[in-house]
Amino acid sequence: MIAAPDPESSYIYVMTASRLARLLKPYDAPHADRLADSARRAWEYAEANAGAFTKRFDKRFAESITRVRAGAAVELLRLTRDPAIGAIAKDAITQAMTPVVSPEAQPA
């Protein structure tokens, strides 16, 4: 392993593995199933560790991980059709589209 696992990389992996599993399913179902399982495990890791991980970094990292999480949730939803993931995806998209205003930029 080149670097330690982190939630942002895990979300990127979830996006890629979920999409590939969905597209590969008609051609190689066993491989697609392994990818889907791996994507779910990566999602669980990222969800369990994102909060504590982002506290160690600045605001820009938190904004980046929010956008990547939204993409991962959408791809996982497309793969699983799980209503619980659908609710998370909706919330993640809303968060990703909400502009973050720094306290300095707010009017007094």
Secondary structure, 3 states (H helix, E strand, C coil): CCCCCCHHHHHHHHHHHHHHHHHHCCCCHHHHHHHHHHHHHHHHHHHHHHHHHHCCCCHHHHHHHHHHHHHHHHHHHHHHCCHHHHHHHHHHHHHHHCCCCCHHHCCC
